[in-house]
Amino acid sequence: MYKLLTEEIEQEVSREYGRRRAVIALFALILVLATGIVGFLPSYLLSSARESEVLERIRIQSNAGERGEEVELKAWLSKLNLELHTLTPDPYPDQPSVFIKNVLDQKTANVRLTSFSWVKVKNKVALSVDGIALNRQALIAFENSIESSEHFSGVTLPISNLAQDKDIDFQIKFAPSSTTPSVQKP
């Protein structure tokens, strides 16, 4: 039947179909927006109420300030901490955990550490680290970082460790520095 219409009427009918499609699309869009607004409105109102409640609580607490009793308690606590700090003896200076932390601080990216050795004989501590370096440059960089550290002295790396090009197994021996600063107390 559409084919039987004249060209003018055919254009008029197609414009009418276009208008109707636009009206239906607009109606569908309005329906989706209205459904979304109705669905999200309660959540929005609740979150707005909670936000204003939290802001009010923050305002009240910031205006409250510290009471006199709280200031006295804080002063007493800081005085007690100072007295405890004074009475506490220095921590044991040769701690393996400090040694491991200092070595790990000096470790470079291409070096994997496999074991740590900490031996104390007649008040002298001997330290060693075993590991695998990706290449010579990584091993030398690791050795240099330990040598330049203020925590260690007497660093020795056997030259035989540098014979390989890649995946070098190594053992570095050294001693703690005599000028290593003592462990800081809090």
C-alpha positions in Angstrom: 0.0 0.0 0.0 2.9 2.3 0.7 3.9 1.9 -3.0 0.6 3.1 -4.2 1.0 6.6 -2.7 2.1 9.6 -4.6 5.5 11.0 -4.0 4.3 14.0 -2.0 2.0 12.0 0.2 4.8 9.4 0.7 7.1 12.2 2.0 4.4 13.5 4.3 3.8 10.0 5.7 7.5 9.4 6.2 7.8 12.8 8.1 4.8 11.8 10.2 6.5 8.4 11.1 9.7 10.3 11.9 7.8 12.6 14.3 6.0 9.7 16.0 9.3 7.8 16.4 10.9 11.0 17.9 7.9 11.4 20.3 8.2 7.7 21.4 12.0 8.0 21.9 11.5 11.2 23.9 8.8 9.6 26.0 11.1 6.6 26.7 13.9 8.9 27.7 11.6 10.8 30.1 10.4 7.5 31.5 14.0 6.3 32.1 15.0 9.5 33.8 11.9 9.6 36.0 12.5 6.0 37.1 16.2 6.9 37.8 15.2 9.9 39.9 12.6 8.1 41.8 15.0 5.2 42.5 18.0 7.3 43.6 16.1 10.1 45.5 15.8 8.2 48.8 19.5 7.3 48.8 20.5 10.9 48.0 18.3 12.3 50.8 19.7 9.8 53.4 23.3 10.4 52.4 22.8 14.2 52.5 21.3 13.9 56.0 24.2 11.7 57.2 26.7 14.2 55.7 25.2 17.1 57.5 25.1 15.1 60.7 28.8 14.2 60.4 29.7 17.8 59.7 27.8 18.9 62.7 29.6 16.4 64.9 33.0 17.5 63.6 32.1 21.1 64.3 31.0 20.3 67.8 34.1 18.3 68.6 36.5 20.9 67.1 34.9 23.6 69.2 35.0 21.5 72.4 38.8 21.6 72.6 40.7 19.9 75.4 39.5 20.1 79.0 41.8 20.9 81.8 41.9 17.3 83.0 43.0 16.0 79.6 45.9 18.5 79.5 47.0 17.3 83.0 46.8 13.7 82.0 48.9 14.3 78.8 51.5 16.2 80.8 51.7 13.3 83.4 52.0 10.7 80.6 54.8 12.6 78.8 56.7 13.0 82.2 56.2 9.3 82.9 57.5 8.3 79.5 60.6 10.6 80.0 61.3 8.9 83.3 60.9 5.4 81.8 63.2 6.4 79.0 65.8 7.6 81.5 65.6 4.3 83.5 65.7 2.0 80.6 69.2 0.6 79.8 70.6 0.8 76.3 69.5 -2.0 74.1 71.9 -4.8 73.4 74.1 -3.3 70.8 74.9 -6.4 68.7 71.4 -7.4 67.4 71.1 -9.7 64.4 67.9 -8.0 63.4 69.7 -4.6 63.1 72.4 -6.2 61.0 69.8 -7.8 58.6 67.9 -4.5 58.3 71.1 -2.6 57.5 72.2 -5.1 54.9 68.7 -5.1 53.3 68.8 -1.3 53.2 72.0 -1.5 51.1 70.7 -4.3 48.7 70.5 -3.4 45.1 67.8 -4.4 42.6 69.7 -7.2 40.7 70.9 -9.0 43.9 69.0 -11.8 45.7 70.1 -12.6 49.2 69.9 -16.2 50.3 71.4 -16.3 53.7 72.8 -14.2 56.5 75.5 -15.3 59.0 76.1 -13.5 62.3 78.8 -15.0 64.6 80.2 -13.5 67.8 83.5 -14.9 69.1 85.3 -13.2 72.1 83.3 -9.9 71.7 84.1 -9.7 68.0 81.2 -10.1 65.5 81.8 -11.6 62.1 79.1 -11.1 59.5 78.5 -12.6 56.1 75.9 -12.5 53.4 75.3 -15.2 50.7 73.3 -14.5 47.6 73.0 -14.5 43.9 73.8 -11.5 41.7 72.3 -11.2 38.2 75.7 -9.9 36.8 79.1 -8.6 37.8 78.0 -5.0 37.8 75.1 -5.7 40.2 77.5 -7.6 42.6 80.1 -4.8 42.5 77.4 -2.2 43.1 76.1 -4.2 46.1 79.7 -4.5 47.5 80.3 -0.8 47.0 77.0 0.1 48.8 78.0 -2.0 51.8 81.5 -0.5 51.8 80.2 3.0 51.7 77.7 2.3 54.5 78.6 3.7 57.9 77.3 0.5 59.5 80.0 -1.9 58.1 83.8 -2.2 57.8 86.3 -4.7 56.5 84.2 -5.7 53.5 85.8 -8.6 51.6 84.5 -10.2 48.4 86.6 -13.0 47.0 87.7 -12.4 43.4 86.6 -15.9 42.5 83.1 -14.6 42.8 83.7 -12.3 39.8 84.8 -15.1 37.4 81.3 -15.7 36.1 79.3 -13.3 33.9 75.7 -14.1 35.0 73.9 -15.6 38.0 76.9 -15.2 40.3 76.9 -17.0 43.7 78.7 -14.9 46.2 79.6 -14.6 49.8 80.6 -11.2 51.3 82.2 -11.1 54.7 82.4 -7.9 56.8 82.3 -6.6 60.4 80.1 -4.1 62.0 81.6 -0.6 62.1 82.9 0.5 65.4 81.4 3.9 64.8 78.0 2.6 64.2 75.5 4.9 66.0 73.6 3.2 68.8 70.0 2.3 68.3 67.7 5.3 68.9 65.0 5.0 71.6 61.6 6.4 70.9 
